[in-house]
């Protein structure tokens, strides 16, 4: 049955509600990042950043096939380092070899600039791809030691880049990142900004909350940095272009983006699938990842508006969710 213009509008509206929720954008600009990283916890508020070991601030960049996220994070972190006179910034490049790794390699091969390192990183974990991008295109160097130095991260070092290349999902992103940070003596970071694919940024932050829950009052301040929120809109289709494929009736409509940048996003079918799959994962029930389910994330309150949008999108796509 052909998709009506009303169906396409309903689908776009529902997808955008879900997209905004799962992205959970708390950091958008350099100013936001600076505030999120250097806002001291209550227990450290009366101590200077220079003298407080807990002032170590962490950005975790989780690998994604949408390379725009990595580009944004690396460029803004580089600018932050140049304009920050105090505190220690740690950038963790995060990602092993998982079910989406080939998609990242494919995106790299198709990128107008990064394609030239495609053969160099062939078969490598996602974090190692990020490492090469950071070095060759942003002139940022990762820590080369196979073992952490006994003194840990030097307080005088404005930026330290660490690589976590074994995690294969959001839960392990958090678990293994903490292990890497602990190894380097960063056992109580003051803040952690999580940069992740916008379709799963909220869930990844909830995974970090779960991993650091034992710190209680000394837990790091966490913030979500999806780098953008994917927005879609109905296509203007002529009557002769009628189709029963809903995804083909939608287009990306991210503010300020052009066609070439849109080419670096997911196929519309995959984006719809990611949105449909994300809400069940975040539910706190026996099938979800919350405390009542797998227990890999903290409780996430899903607004009724989002649940209704999810049901609408499932119905329009003819799916029950996964």
N, C-alpha and C positions, 0 to 999 in steps of 0.2 A: 504494500500500500504506500503510495507516494507520501513523502513528508510535507505537511502543510507549513506555510510561513509561520503560523501560530505555534506549531510544534517546535520549530527551530528557535523561535524567540523563547519559549518555555525552557528548552534545553540549555540555551545560552545563559539565561538568568539563573537556572539551577546550578549549572557548572560554575558560574562566577561566585555564587554564595559559598559553595564547597571549597573552591580554590582559595578564596580569601581566608577561610577558616584554617585550612591545613597549612597554608603558608605562614600564618601567624607573624606577620611582619612587625618587628619591634625596632629593627635597625634598618635605616634606608640610606643614610648619608655618612660622611666622615664625622660630622658633629655628633650624630647618633652613636656611632661606633665609639668615639672618644668618651662620651657620657656613659655608655654601657660598660666599657672596660675599666674606667677609672673612678667610678662611683663606689666609694668605700663602704664596706659593711659597717654596721653600728659598732661592732667591737673594735674596728680599726680606725674609726673616724678621727680619733684624737692623735693618731700617729702620722708622721709624715710618710709620703710615698717612698722617699729615699731610704728611710730606716726600717720600713716594714717589709719583711720577707713575704708576707701575705699579699703584698701589692702586685705580685706577678699576675699579669692579666693574659688570658689565653683566647686565641681565636682558633676554632676547629673548623677546617675546611673539609667537608665530606665530598668525595668525588661524585661527579654526575656526568651523564652524557650530554647535558646542556652546559657547554663550556663557558657560556656567558657568566655563570656563577663564579667560576674560578677566576676569570678575567677581572671581574668586578672586585672580588675579595683581594686579589694580589695587588691590583693598582691602588686600592684605597689603603690597604695595610702599608704599602710602600710610602704613600703620602703621609700616613699617620706617623710612621717612624721618623720621617724627615721633619715633622712639625711637633714632635713630642720631646720634651726635655727631661722628663722624669719617668720612673717606672720601667719595668721590664715587660716586654711583649713577647709572648710565645705563640708561634703559628704552628699548629699541628696539621699536617697533610694526611688525610685519613682515607683508607680504602684498600681492600685486598683484591682478590679475584673471585667474583661472584656471578650471579646470573645476568647482571647488566654490564659486565665489564666489556664484552664484545661491542656493545652499543657505544661505549665511550671510545674504543679504538676506532670504530666506524666514523664517529663524529670527528675525531682527530684527523683522520685521513681526508675528510671532506672540508676541513677548515682551511680558509685561504692562506693563513700564515702557519698554523701548527702542523699542517700536512708534511712539512719538511722534516719533522722529527718522528713521523709515524713508524718508519722502519727501525729507528733507534730504540723505541720503547715497545716494539712488537712482543706480545706475550707477557708484558710486565704488569704487575698489580696497579690498580688505579692510582694509588698514592705516588707511585714512582713516575707515572705520567705527569701528575701535578708537579712533582719535584723538578722534572726536566723543563716543564713550562715555566716554573718560577725562576729557574736559573737562566735559561736562554732568552726569555722574552721579558722578564721583569727584573733581572739581575739580583735576585734574592737567592742566597745560598743556604742549603739545608745542612744541619749538623751531620758531619761525615763519620763520627766515631761509631764503631759497632757496639762499643760499651760506653755507658755514660761516664763522664769524668767524676772523680770522687767528690769534687767540690760542687757538683751539680751545675745549675745554670748560673753563670756569673751575673751578679747584680748590675755590673757596669755595662753588660751587653744589652743594647737597646732592643735587638730582635734576635730571637733564636728560633730556627725552623727545625721541627722534629718530624719524622716520618713514621706513621703507623700503617703498615702495609699488609695486615693479616685479617682485618675485619670484613665480613661478608653481609652484614645487615645492620640496621639502626642500633639494635641492642649491643652488638659487638663494637660498633663505632664508639659507643660510650665506654664500655668495659675496657676495651683495649687502649683507648686514648688515656684513660686514667692510669693504666699500667705504665704506659710510656712516660706520662708526666711524673708519676711516682718515682720511676727509675731515675729521672733527672732531678729529683729532689723537690719537685713542684707538687708537694703533697696537699697543700691547702691554697689553691689559687683563689684570689679575691673575686675573680669574675671569669666567666666563660661565655663567649659569643659563639653560637653554633651557626655556621653557614652551611646550608644544605639545599638540595633540590627542593624547590618550593612546594612540590606535591607531598613532601613528607617532613617538612621542617618542624612543624609543631610536635609530631611524634618523636623526632630525634631529640628535641629539647626535653621531652618527658622521659626519654631513656636516660639522659644525663642526670635529670633530677633523681631518678631511681638509683643510679649508680653512686651518687654522692649523698644519698639520704642518710647514711650513717654519720655524716659530718654534723647533722642537726644544725645548731646555731652557727657553725663555722662553714656551712655549705657555701659554695661559690654562688654569686649572683649570676643567673643565667639569662641569656637573651637570644632571640631568634633572628637570623639574618638570611632570609630567602633570596635576597638581592633584587627580586622583582616578584610581582604577582601576575601569573598568567590570566589574561582576560580573553574571552571569546565573544564573538558576535555572529548573528546570522549572515550568511552570504546573500547577496542579491542575485537570485537565480531566475533565469527566464523560464517561462512555462515549459519550453522544450527540454530543460535541464532537470525536470522532476526526477527524483530518485527516492528509493526506500531506505537509503543509507544515511542515517542522521548525521554522522560525523562529517560526511561530505557536504553537508549544508551549513557547516560552521567554519569560521576563520578566526585566526588570532587577531586581537585588537588591543595589544599592549601599548599604552600611551607613550608616544615618542619613538616607537620602534618602526623600522622600515622592513621591506620585504626580505632583504638579505639577512637581517638578524632573525626574522621569523623562521628562516630556513634552518636555523640551528636549534629549533625547538622540536619537541616530540611530534610524531605524526598525530593527527587529531584523534584517530582511533586509539592510539596508545595513551594519549592524555586523558581521554574519557575513561579508559580502563583504570588508569592510576587513581583518578578521583573516586571512581566507584569502589575500588579496592581499599582505599585508605580509611574510610569511615568505620567499617567493621573492625579493622585492626585497632583503632583507637578506643573502641567501646570497652567499658569495664564490665564484661560479662564472661561467661565460660568460654566463648569463642574468640574473645578479643585479647589484647596484649596487656590490659590493665591488671591491677592487683587481684581481681577475681578470675582472671584467665591465666595467661602465660606469665604474668608478673614482671614483664621486662620494661614496663613504663609505669609512671605514676598515674593516678586517676586523672582522666581528662573529661571535663564537663562539655558534652556536646549539646549545643543549643537546639531547641526544637526546630528552629528555622533551618538549621543545617540538616537535621534528620529528614525534614519534609523535602528539602531540595534533593537530598540523596534518593529518596523514594521516587520523586518525580523523574529524576534522571534515569534511574533504573527502569522505570516503566517505559519511558520514551525510547530507551536503548534496547528494551526487551531483555533485560538482564535482571538477575536476582542479587547481584553483587558477589564478590569473592573474598 
